Structures are given as C-alpha cells and as structure tokens.
Amino acid sequence: MQISTGQDSIQRLIAAEQEAQKIVAAARKARTERLKQAKAEAEKEIKSYKKQREESYQKRISDDSSSSGANAKRLEGEGSNAKKALDKSIASKKQEVLDMLLKYVSTVPDVKIGASV
C-alpha cells in the first residue's frame, strides 16, 4: 500500500505541476495580449498627437501668411501716405523755392571793375 500511496503522491505532484504550467502559460499569454493592446493604444495616441500638432502647425503657418499679407497691405498704405505727404510738402514749397531761385538768378551783385576779389 505504501507504493500506491507514493505513486498517488507523485501523480498529484505531476498534476499540480501541469496545472502550474497551464497557469504560467495563461499568465504569459495574458501579458502578451496586454502588451499588444498597450502598444496599439500607444500608437493610436501617437497618431492623434501628431495629427493635433500638424493641425496646429498648419494653422500657425496659415495665420503667419495671412498676417504677412495684412502687413504688406499696411506697409503699402503707409508708403502711399508718406508719398502723399511728400507730394504735398513739395507742392507747398515749390513756389517759394522757385521765387528764391529767380531772385538769385536775376539779381546781379554790384561788382567794381578793377577791384580785387
């Protein structure tokens, strides 16, 4: 009877070892599945983040290009205003400058003949 008790104990140990191997294999499989799921979620999150950053970048480029167009218009307006101001200043001073030039051209200074200069 001791032999059968010893073999029975060995059979129980073998069965327990097989059960433990099944549990370990199931845990490994579950871990592998969790890793695959985590990887898929991480890739999804990365794609979402990249998309968000790309949209932000494109919006910034769009804003910069539209603001540069606005800056060009503003500078063009300022240049036009400066030109008008110069034209107005020239028109107001034109007659005064012409009169002064005519005065200097038409006035002959008194020069004594034989005087040394």
Secondary structure, DSSP 8 states (H G I E B T S, - for coil): -HHHHHHHHHHHHHHHHHHHHHHHHHHHHHHHHHHHHHHHHHHHHHHHHHHHHHHHHHHHHHHHHHHHHHHHHHHHHHHHHHHHHHHHHHHHHHHHHHHHHHHHHH------TT---
